Amino acid sequence: MRVIEVSEATPMPNPHGVDARKLYDSEHAQAVVIRLEPGQQLRRHITPVDVFFYVLEGEGVVEVGDEQRTITPHQLVESPKDIPHCWFNRSDKELRVLVVKTPRPASKTTLL
């Protein structure tokens, strides 16, 4: 059994400039926890695989395609491949989101 503590995972460089920590990476899937401080956001981008987001802590606004919704802890959001999406933390508290990509992307994310 392998156990990974999020706080011990090394933040990985990313084009969004946010705290992102990869917890799982196989040919079948990839899991990352992102942390957005108040006022931070992800850049709008397109992922070449399906993604789902699960809010662990805080409140954020997710945009998938032309829809925007406020999401709170214990809600899951599906984002189909090739659809633009992004996250915004418009609150005054930290937002932590589990991001799962399946399968692991073979090509890079496209920033818009």
N, CA, C and O of each residue as an XYZ file, in Angstrom:
448
protein
N       0.851     -1.169      0.000
C       0.000      0.000      0.000
C       0.899      1.235      0.000
O       1.928      1.282      0.675
N       0.485      2.214     -0.763
C       1.200      3.492     -0.815
C       0.254      4.575     -0.303
O      -0.883      4.677     -0.765
N       0.714      5.370      0.635
C      -0.081      6.461      1.198
C       0.671      7.759      0.939
O       1.865      7.858      1.222
N      -0.020      8.738      0.410
C       0.597     10.021      0.082
C      -0.086     11.114      0.887
O      -1.307     11.259      0.843
N       0.697     11.870      1.610
C       0.193     12.989      2.393
C       0.274     14.241      1.525
O       1.354     14.598      1.054
N      -0.854     14.907      1.309
C      -0.889     16.077      0.433
C       0.144     17.118      0.863
O       0.834     17.690      0.018
N       0.255     17.364      2.151
C       1.182     18.394      2.635
C       2.642     18.051      2.349
O       3.494     18.939      2.335
N       2.938     16.767      2.121
C       4.309     16.352      1.830
C       4.594     16.246      0.333
O       5.749     16.084     -0.062
N       3.569     16.333     -0.495
C       3.766     16.299     -1.952
C       4.355     17.638     -2.393
O       3.957     18.692     -1.895
N       5.291     17.591     -3.315
C       5.957     18.803     -3.790
C       5.066     19.568     -4.758
O       4.531     18.976     -5.695
N       4.896     20.876     -4.552
C       4.136     21.664     -5.529
C       4.809     21.575     -6.900
O       6.032     21.657     -7.007
N       4.001     21.409     -7.939
C       4.554     21.288     -9.287
C       4.369     22.593    -10.046
O       3.362     23.279     -9.876
N       5.350     22.936    -10.891
C       5.204     24.143    -11.707
C       3.990     24.014    -12.622
O       3.703     22.933    -13.135
N       3.284     25.113    -12.823
C       2.116     25.089    -13.699
C       1.891     26.473    -14.268
O       2.317     27.461    -13.669
N       1.229     26.567    -15.416
C       1.039     27.877    -16.060
C       0.070     28.793    -15.327
O      -0.064     29.965    -15.680
N      -0.604     28.273    -14.312
C      -1.577     29.072    -13.568
C      -0.925     29.803    -12.396
O      -1.494     30.752    -11.856
N       0.271     29.357    -12.006
C       0.965     29.984    -10.888
C       0.319     29.730     -9.545
O       0.409     30.563     -8.643
N      -0.347     28.561     -9.398
C      -1.021     28.223     -8.143
C      -0.360     26.996     -7.528
O       0.436     26.314     -8.175
N      -0.697     26.725     -6.282
C      -0.198     25.541     -5.589
C      -0.939     24.321     -6.148
O      -2.144     24.177     -5.945
N      -0.222     23.458     -6.840
C      -0.786     22.230     -7.415
C       0.135     21.078     -7.042
O       1.335     21.128     -7.309
N      -0.425     20.035     -6.425
C       0.378     18.908     -5.958
C      -0.152     17.606     -6.542
O      -1.288     17.209     -6.282
N       0.695     16.944     -7.342
C       0.305     15.687     -7.974
C       0.364     14.571     -6.939
O       1.389     14.360     -6.290
N      -0.756     13.859     -6.795
C      -0.846     12.775     -5.825
C      -0.824     11.406     -6.487
O      -0.431     10.417     -5.868
N      -1.242     11.350     -7.735
C      -1.347     10.062     -8.421
C      -1.090     10.287     -9.901
O      -1.565     11.263    -10.482
N      -0.333      9.374    -10.510
C      -0.015      9.510    -11.921
C       0.241      8.132    -12.512
O       1.271      7.514    -12.244
N      -0.695      7.655    -13.314
C      -0.533      6.383    -14.020
C      -1.058      6.573    -15.437
O      -1.582      7.638    -15.763
N      -0.926      5.581    -16.260
C      -1.430      5.701    -17.629
C      -2.956      5.817    -17.653
O      -3.530      6.271    -18.643
N      -3.599      5.414    -16.582
C      -5.062      5.383    -16.540
C      -5.699      6.660    -15.987
O      -6.831      6.996    -16.334
N      -4.965      7.365    -15.126
C      -5.540      8.563    -14.503
C      -4.434      9.388    -13.858
O      -3.307      8.932    -13.664
N      -4.804     10.616    -13.536
C      -3.903     11.534    -12.851
C      -4.737     12.298    -11.830
O      -5.845     12.736    -12.139
N      -4.211     12.462    -10.607
C      -4.929     13.198     -9.565
C      -4.019     14.275     -8.984
O      -2.869     14.013     -8.631
N      -4.555     15.493     -8.891
C      -3.820     16.651     -8.403
C      -4.731     17.414     -7.445
O      -5.933     17.530     -7.681
N      -4.153     17.932     -6.366
C      -4.897     18.840     -5.498
C      -4.396     20.246     -5.789
O      -3.197     20.518     -5.725
N      -5.333     21.139     -6.111
C      -4.965     22.537     -6.329
C      -5.498     23.365     -5.165
O      -6.554     23.085     -4.597
N      -4.725     24.390     -4.836
C      -5.125     25.307     -3.770
C      -5.139     26.709     -4.353
O      -4.138     27.188     -4.885
N      -6.285     27.356     -4.244
C      -6.424     28.740     -4.700
C      -6.649     29.620     -3.478
O      -7.598     29.430     -2.717
N      -5.763     30.577     -3.312
C      -5.918     31.562     -2.245
C      -7.012     32.553     -2.663
O      -7.350     32.626     -3.844
N      -7.567     33.315     -1.715
C      -8.579     34.314     -2.087
C      -8.076     35.209     -3.220
O      -6.961     35.728     -3.178
N      -8.925     35.375     -4.230
C      -8.589     36.211     -5.377
C      -7.841     35.491     -6.496
O      -7.728     36.030     -7.597
N      -7.330     34.290     -6.243
C      -6.627     33.553     -7.296
C      -7.617     32.856     -8.224
O      -8.767     32.600     -7.866
N      -7.134     32.559     -9.422
C      -7.946     31.815    -10.388
C      -7.033     31.026    -11.311
O      -5.846     31.324    -11.442
N      -7.603     30.023    -11.940
C      -6.901     29.304    -12.993
C      -7.128     30.053    -14.292
O      -8.152     30.715    -14.463
N      -6.191     29.952    -15.195
C      -6.398     30.507    -16.535
C      -7.381     29.593    -17.269
O      -7.374     28.378    -17.071
N      -8.208     30.174    -18.101
C      -9.149     29.384    -18.917
C      -8.310     28.476    -19.816
O      -7.358     28.928    -20.452
N      -8.675     27.184    -19.863
C      -7.881     26.233    -20.620
C      -8.731     25.061    -21.091
O      -9.864     24.870    -20.649
N      -8.156     24.287    -21.994
C      -8.816     23.096    -22.543
C      -7.932     21.893    -22.234
O      -6.730     21.906    -22.498
N      -8.539     20.861    -21.675
C      -7.829     19.631    -21.351
C      -8.213     18.564    -22.373
O      -9.391     18.427    -22.704
N      -7.232     17.802    -22.880
C      -7.510     16.818    -23.928
C      -8.147     15.517    -23.437
O      -8.307     14.574    -24.211
N      -8.510     15.465    -22.151
C      -9.161     14.282    -21.570
C     -10.282     14.745    -20.651
O     -10.344     15.919    -20.285
N     -11.165     13.831    -20.279
C     -12.206     14.153    -19.308
C     -11.564     14.479    -17.960
O     -10.536     13.913    -17.586
N     -12.196     15.403    -17.245
C     -11.719     15.818    -15.926
C     -12.918     15.864    -14.989
O     -14.022     16.229    -15.394
N     -12.688     15.488    -13.727
C     -13.705     15.824    -12.736
C     -13.034     16.510    -11.566
O     -11.878     16.245    -11.236
N     -13.799     17.406    -10.944
C     -13.324     18.206     -9.833
C     -14.165     17.871     -8.610
O     -15.386     17.743     -8.706
N     -13.514     17.730     -7.465
C     -14.216     17.494     -6.206
C     -13.708     18.530     -5.205
O     -12.520     18.557     -4.885
N     -14.597     19.370     -4.718
C     -14.195     20.423     -3.789
C     -13.996     19.821     -2.395
O     -14.905     19.233     -1.809
N     -12.774     19.992     -1.894
C     -12.414     19.484     -0.577
C     -12.694     20.504      0.514
O     -13.139     20.159      1.608
N     -12.423     21.779      0.196
C     -12.538     22.831      1.200
C     -12.764     24.169      0.502
O     -12.197     24.432     -0.558
N     -13.590     25.000      1.103
C     -13.821     26.342      0.577
C     -14.956     26.392     -0.430
O     -15.695     25.427     -0.624
N     -15.067     27.541     -1.056
C     -16.119     27.789     -2.050
C     -15.471     28.440     -3.264
O     -14.670     29.366     -3.131
N     -15.825     27.947     -4.447
C     -15.261     28.515     -5.661
C     -16.289     28.572     -6.772
O     -17.358     27.967     -6.691
N     -15.945     29.305     -7.797
C     -16.784     29.385     -8.986
C     -16.062     28.617    -10.079
O     -14.905     28.894    -10.395
N     -16.767     27.645    -10.654
C     -16.197     26.879    -11.761
C     -16.927     27.288    -13.032
O     -18.135     27.525    -13.037
N     -16.159     27.362    -14.099
C     -16.721     27.653    -15.418
C     -16.374     26.487    -16.328
O     -15.203     26.145    -16.497
N     -17.394     25.881    -16.910
C     -17.214     24.800    -17.881
C     -18.036     25.184    -19.098
O     -19.259     25.305    -19.025
N     -17.342     25.378    -20.232
C     -18.037     25.868    -21.419
C     -18.570     27.262    -21.152
O     -17.811     28.153    -20.770
N     -19.873     27.464    -21.348
C     -20.461     28.781    -21.104
C     -21.282     28.820    -19.815
O     -22.069     29.743    -19.604
N     -21.097     27.810    -18.949
C     -21.822     27.755    -17.681
C     -20.894     28.089    -16.525
O     -19.730     27.689    -16.529
N     -21.400     28.821    -15.531
C     -20.675     29.110    -14.300
C     -21.554     28.732    -13.124
O     -22.757     28.991    -13.120
N     -20.921     28.101    -12.100
C     -21.660     27.742    -10.878
C     -20.757     27.887     -9.679
O     -19.551     27.656     -9.757
N     -21.352     28.271     -8.574
C     -20.641     28.285     -7.304
C     -20.692     26.870     -6.744
O     -21.753     26.249     -6.678
N     -19.521     26.370     -6.340
C     -19.397     24.995     -5.861
C     -18.851     25.024     -4.438
O     -17.951     25.804     -4.127
N     -19.393     24.178     -3.586
C     -18.998     24.105     -2.187
C     -18.474     22.697     -1.872
O     -18.568     21.804     -2.714
N     -17.928     22.494     -0.676
C     -17.363     21.181     -0.343
C     -18.335     20.030     -0.573
O     -19.544     20.127     -0.364
N     -17.731     18.948     -1.012
C     -18.417     17.678     -1.240
C     -19.326     17.698     -2.471
O     -20.267     16.911     -2.574
N     -19.031     18.607     -3.399
C     -19.705     18.606     -4.697
C     -18.689     18.222     -5.760
O     -17.525     18.616     -5.691
N     -19.138     17.454     -6.740
C     -18.297     17.001     -7.841
C     -18.798     17.632     -9.129
O     -20.003     17.716     -9.365
N     -17.859     18.078     -9.963
C     -18.184     18.720    -11.237
C     -17.501     17.945    -12.350
O     -16.300     17.686    -12.278
N     -18.256     17.573    -13.380
C     -17.690     16.913    -14.555
C     -17.340     17.959    -15.604
O     -18.089     18.911    -15.825
N     -16.191     17.768    -16.245
C     -15.766     18.656    -17.322
C     -15.289     17.778    -18.483
O     -14.195     17.217    -18.421
N     -16.096     17.654    -19.536
C     -15.714     16.795    -20.664
C     -14.466     17.306    -21.381
O     -14.167     18.500    -21.353
N     -13.755     16.402    -22.013
C     -12.547     16.780    -22.752
C     -12.889     17.802    -23.827
O     -14.004     17.841    -24.347
N     -11.904     18.622    -24.140
C     -11.978     19.624    -25.202
C     -12.971     20.760    -24.951
O     -13.306     21.499    -25.877
N     -13.445     20.907    -23.709
C     -14.347     22.004    -23.354
C     -13.568     22.988    -22.466
O     -12.986     22.568    -21.466
N     -13.542     24.281    -22.805
C     -12.828     25.254    -21.973
C     -13.385     25.279    -20.548
O     -14.594     25.192    -20.334
N     -12.471     25.399    -19.582
C     -12.902     25.478    -18.189
C     -11.884     26.253    -17.357
O     -10.739     26.438    -17.770
N     -12.320     26.707    -16.168
C     -11.436     27.397    -15.229
C     -12.121     27.479    -13.867
O     -13.312     27.201    -13.734
N     -11.344     27.866    -12.865
C     -11.821     28.039    -11.492
C     -11.469     29.435    -11.004
O     -10.446     29.998    -11.394
N     -12.323     29.994    -10.149
C     -12.111     31.296     -9.532
C     -12.352     31.162     -8.031
O     -13.317     30.522     -7.610
N     -11.487     31.757     -7.232
C     -11.753     31.848     -5.798
C     -12.090     33.293     -5.492
O     -11.205     34.133     -5.331
N     -13.377     33.566     -5.414
C     -13.861     34.922     -5.138
C     -14.218     35.102     -3.667
O     -14.796     36.116     -3.276
N     -13.869     34.113     -2.865
C     -14.189     34.171     -1.436
C     -13.002     34.739     -0.659
O     -11.985     35.117     -1.240
N     -13.151     34.792      0.655
C     -12.059     35.275      1.502
C     -11.348     34.134      2.226
O     -10.600     34.360      3.177
N     -11.592     32.895      1.760
C     -10.954     31.717      2.355
C     -10.296     30.871      1.267
O     -10.616     31.008      0.086
N      -9.388     30.009      1.667
C      -8.703     29.106      0.748
C      -9.694     28.132      0.091
O     -10.664     27.704      0.716
N      -9.437     27.796     -1.164
C     -10.225     26.817     -1.913
C      -9.295     25.668     -2.281
O      -8.244     25.888     -2.883
N      -9.677     24.440     -1.921
C      -8.890     23.262     -2.296
C      -9.774     22.317     -3.106
O     -10.884     21.973     -2.700
N      -9.251     21.905     -4.268
C     -10.015     21.077     -5.205
C      -9.169     19.886     -5.637
O      -8.003     20.040     -6.000
N      -9.765     18.700     -5.595
C      -9.147     17.503     -6.157
C      -9.504     17.463     -7.632
O     -10.681     17.514     -7.992
N      -8.490     17.372     -8.490
C      -8.674     17.335     -9.940
C      -8.245     15.956    -10.422
O      -7.112     15.539    -10.180
N      -9.142     15.245    -11.103
C      -8.815     13.916    -11.620
C      -9.010     13.927    -13.128
O     -10.086     14.249    -13.632
N      -7.938     13.567    -13.839
C      -7.970     13.484    -15.300
C      -7.906     12.016    -15.687
O      -7.070     11.262    -15.190
N      -8.808     11.623    -16.586
C      -8.812     10.236    -17.000
C      -9.111     10.104    -18.483
O     -10.103     10.652    -18.964
N      -8.276      9.390    -19.210
C      -6.992      8.825    -18.780
C      -5.960      9.929    -18.629
O      -6.258     11.097    -18.876
N      -4.738      9.564    -18.223
C      -3.678     10.564    -18.115
C      -3.491     11.218    -19.476
O      -3.398     10.514    -20.481
N      -3.433     12.540    -19.537
C      -3.288     13.225    -20.820
C      -1.982     12.847    -21.524
O      -0.922     12.785    -20.901
N      -2.078     12.597    -22.819
C      -0.899     12.307    -23.653
C      -0.358     13.594    -24.261
O       0.784     13.638    -24.719
N      -1.182     14.646    -24.263
C      -0.742     15.938    -24.787
C      -1.020     17.006    -23.735
O      -1.742     16.769    -22.766
N      -0.438     18.180    -23.939
C      -0.543     19.253    -22.958
C      -1.890     19.960    -23.009
O      -2.606     19.912    -24.009
N      -2.209     20.608    -21.914
C      -3.375     21.474    -21.797
C      -3.152     22.697    -22.696
O      -2.031     23.185    -22.834
N      -4.234     23.177    -23.298
C      -4.165     24.374    -24.144
C      -4.692     25.565    -23.369
O      -5.854     25.577    -22.965
N      -3.849     26.570    -23.156
C      -4.287     27.800    -22.488
C      -4.989     28.700    -23.476
O      -4.598     28.786    -24.640
N      -6.024     29.370    -23.012
C      -6.784     30.291    -23.866
C      -6.503     31.728    -23.477
O      -7.051     32.650    -24.082
